[in-house]
Amino acid sequence: MESSESSPVVQTTHGHVRGALLTTLYDDLYYSFDGIPYAEPPLGELRFREPQDAKPWRGTLDCTVPKDKCFQVGSISQQIEGSEDCLYLNIAAKSLRSEKPLPVMVYVHGGMFRTGDATRRSLGPDYLMREQVIYVSIGYRLGPFGFLSFADPSLRIPGNAGVKDIILALKWIKANVGSFNGDANNITLFGHSSGSCIVHLLTMSPQAEGLFHKAILMAGHQLEIYNDPDVEYKLARHLGYEGEKNDIDVFKFINATDPELLIRSDYRSLYERTQSPILFLPRVEYYATPTAVVLEQPRALQGSAWGNRLPFMMGCTSSEGLIQAMFTVKKDPEVLKFHKDHPEFMLPAYIRHGCAPDIARHLGGMLVKKFCGVNITYVNKWHFQSIADLFTHHMLHYQDRLLKARLKYSQAANYLYRFDVDSPDFNFYRVRFFGKDSHGAVHADELGYLFKLPAAFKLEKTRPEYAVICRFVALFTEFARSSNPNGPLTKQLVDWRPVTKEEPTKCLNINEQLKFITQPESLKLKFYEQLYLSAEMDLI
């Protein structure tokens, strides 16, 4: 079992693994271990159910090639991709030996709980490997395979299998990361979008207590969970089931369905999908089990959450809502007509669900008038930018509510950023959706400055985007190291201070420069507070 510089072998609790020495886009060296199993393959009896610990192996496992992503319809290809056998994690280590063990950064990928890829094929750790850290990414089950749920306890599918995958992976990481030169007592859990929602949920779930020590939430918060009622039964009916609404029969039908058909199917109308593009998502579990992740609405757990002891860093992009606005205003005129007929669907879900339908309609109309300057009847495609601003504020308001809850309940610092980089060719998500003549930092554009995405290219080091990568990575890795993001590279440029109860809220604005400023959206976020008062609802 030879271990060499270019072919390192590390002993884990389950067996030996062999990695490789790789070179990043900018010629930094790092050690990579791809596809380490942390759970048994979730096949046969284990399909849809909570994950089981991986069985130990003999000999040395080759971990030099990434495994398949989890089974899904690819977000770009719209083709079936990946495998049901996908419970693997990936480790990138800047060094396997150092005076002190390195801070550990564990990433939960986004993709609306139904797509995404944890491997370096999609999320290369190249930029993070500028710094002395250990980076770990987790493959977890998606769509119905990760989030199917039934109330009948005999089926043993209460829900949240995909989140339980991540908890089991975190236990493996805690037990093993020391062998990869990581500090098991300094683990940062971070995620983007739906991955960030899972990170937030885990800060409130007793199951995850002690498995990580700080959290970074990128454009995702989970204060409430709204599941479509009877989703499994409705899906089965859509696929041809003709029986009663009986959990055991519905499960048997779904389990026997062609998995490709299962993962492609959606019984909802275009309008319903516009409102909530996600069919399967985390849920408040139907009944208590020893591994239950969440048994009541997250908002009710916030006050007593174990995560109130953890430092938080969080932020969104400055044009989060652009992509949602495109689907609402420009993609299909029928969708815009639907929203004009139903202004309540312009509200954040929490308000829409929390007050009477006639009040929701009225408040939706008020919100549109605030942003567009006209009655909703007169809204058209020329109001695109105003609608985009409205949806951006939706995301920021969820973030604002979380910040207020943190300021009320937490005993640790909360650092807020606003990602505002407007690159003509390096904001890959905006370029994909809107072309190179567009402007703004849309949802997910920040990922291209943390990870080497498939569309990435080597930047001239004189370009401002290269400086953004260096600084953005430094802020994240310094927070992981010391719980304070101000490190040698950035503190000479800006003093980023935690959020206080003083209003208006201040944040770190990240573009070609770093500036600590008053949050530009503060004024309109105040209007959201008025909506909550009008609906007689609590903000937190």
Secondary structure, 3 states (H helix, E strand, C coil): CCCCCCCCEEEECCEEEECEEEECCCCCEEEEEEEEECECCCCHHHCCCCCCECCCCCCEEECCCCCCCECEECCCCCCEECECCCCEEEEEECCCCCCCCEEEEEEECCCCCCCCCCCCCCCECCCHHHCCCEEEEECCCCHHHHHCCCCCHHHCCCCCHHHHHHHHHHHHHHHHHHHHCEEEEEEEEEEECHHHHHHHHHCCCHHHCCCCCEEEEECCCCCCCCCCCCHHHHHHHHCCCCCCCCHHHHHHHHHHCCHHHHHHCCCCCHHHHHHCCCCCCCCCCCCCCCCCCCCCCHHHHHHHCHHHHCCEEEEEECCCCHHHHHHHHHCCHHHHHHHHHCHHHHCCHHHHHHCCHHHHHHHHHHHHHHHHCCCHHHCCHHHHHHHHHHHHHHHHHHHHHHHHHHHHHCCCCEEEEEECCCCCCCCHHHHHHHCCCCCCCCCCHHHHHCCECCCCCCCCCCCHHHHHHHHHHHHHHHHHHHCCCCCCCCCCCCCCCCCCCCCCCEEEEECCCEEEEECCCHHHHHHHHHHHHHCCCCCC
